[in-house]
Amino acid sequence: MKTLRIIDIFHRCVSGLLMKLFNFANMRCTITRVVSRVLLYKRFGPLMETQRDAHFGAHRRMVVGLGNPGMDATRHSVGMAVLGALAARLELAHCWHVDKQVSGEVIVTTIQDMPVILLRPKLLMNINGVSVARAAVKYGVRAEDILLVHDELDKALGKTAFKNGGSTSPLSRGHNGVRSCVDTLQSNVMLRLRVGIGRPEGKTLVERHVLGCFSRSEEPLVAAVLQRSVDLLLAWLAPTHQRSRAHQQGGDKPREPAKFPKPLH
């Protein structure tokens, strides 16, 4: 009996240890961070130094639409949809080009004499941060001058809100794309525009909900929130006092759009 008890205790200890070692969430975060490090530094290290010098001296801002490439119409990629609407409003929709160095679609322009980079990463959401970090280095953008646009489960469809920063913990709850950006940029100071998509109804799984497309009945509300989000982004890109007012509004009211920019060739 004593021997069996010892074996049972040993078995439970080993099982508990294995559960901790192979916990899916921990393993997923670890693997994602390793992949991000490889993608970020492999064949990109020398470029990071040369491109940084090329863009120093100019204060730049970057707006990033988080999402999954090839899944532009899904709820999880609504950040990309906002960037598409922003480019259309600025009459720059034809200016998107693939920048292989940053693994993303990019528009480089000026808005009211401010150099601005629009970025839609072409990496999966969980490693979007690699594209953002590469672009930040190449175009000389500081973390505090980056605005991330992403979907938000805990806000109803049609709602938008700014949020300062994000969690620095890779194991914390939150948006995977934001977590990737925080990890690769080694900073959580980025401003975020959260676009509500609402939580699933009934027994629908969260994953299926976020990776699904908006329904026909939701499309009019989506179109309206895209335009409201564009108003907020343009206000943020406007002079300092206008950005302050837009931030204080918390995303409830649209702002006056900025003057149309000129694309940089």
Rosetta blueprint (number, residue, H / E / L):
1 M L
2 K H
3 T H
4 L H
5 R H
6 I H
7 I H
8 D H
9 I H
10 F H
11 H H
12 R H
13 C H
14 V H
15 S H
16 G H
17 L H
18 L H
19 M H
20 K H
21 L H
22 F L
23 N L
24 F H
25 A H
26 N H
27 M H
28 R H
29 C H
30 T H
31 I H
32 T H
33 R H
34 V H
35 V H
36 S H
37 R H
38 V H
39 L H
40 L H
41 Y H
42 K L
43 R L
44 F L
45 G H
46 P H
47 L H
48 M H
49 E H
50 T H
51 Q H
52 R H
53 D H
54 A H
55 H H
56 F L
57 G L
58 A L
59 H L
60 R L
61 R E
62 M E
63 V E
64 V E
65 G E
66 L L
67 G L
68 N L
69 P L
70 G L
71 M L
72 D L
73 A L
74 T E
75 R H
76 H H
77 S H
78 V H
79 G H
80 M H
81 A H
82 V H
83 L H
84 G H
85 A H
86 L H
87 A H
88 A H
89 R H
90 L L
91 E L
92 L L
93 A H
94 H H
95 C H
96 W L
97 H E
98 V E
99 D E
100 K L
101 Q L
102 V L
103 S L
104 G E
105 E E
106 V E
107 I E
108 V E
109 T E
110 T E
111 I E
112 Q L
113 D L
114 M E
115 P E
116 V E
117 I E
118 L E
119 L E
120 R E
121 P E
122 K L
123 L L
124 L L
125 M H
126 N H
127 I H
128 N H
129 G H
130 V H
131 S H
132 V H
133 A H
134 R H
135 A H
136 A H
137 V H
138 K H
139 Y L
140 G L
141 V L
142 R L
143 A H
144 E H
145 D H
146 I E
147 L E
148 L E
149 V E
150 H E
151 D E
152 E E
153 L L
154 D L
155 K L
156 A L
157 L L
158 G L
159 K L
160 T E
161 A E
162 F E
163 K E
164 N E
165 G L
166 G L
167 S L
168 T L
169 S L
170 P L
171 L L
172 S L
173 R L
174 G L
175 H L
176 N H
177 G H
178 V H
179 R H
180 S H
181 C H
182 V H
183 D H
184 T H
185 L H
186 Q L
187 S L
188 N L
189 V L
190 M L
191 L E
192 R E
193 L E
194 R E
195 V E
196 G E
197 I L
198 G L
199 R L
200 P L
201 E L
202 G L
203 K L
204 T L
205 L L
206 V H
207 E H
208 R H
209 H H
210 V H
211 L L
212 G L
213 C E
214 F L
215 S L
216 R L
217 S L
218 E L
219 E H
220 P H
221 L H
222 V H
223 A H
224 A H
225 V H
226 L H
227 Q H
228 R H
229 S H
230 V H
231 D H
232 L H
233 L H
234 L H
235 A H
236 W H
237 L H
238 A L
239 P L
240 T H
241 H H
242 Q H
243 R H
244 S H
245 R H
246 A H
247 H H
248 Q H
249 Q H
250 G L
251 G L
252 D L
253 K L
254 P L
255 R L
256 E L
257 P L
258 A L
259 K L
260 F L
261 P L
262 K E
263 P E
264 L L
265 H L
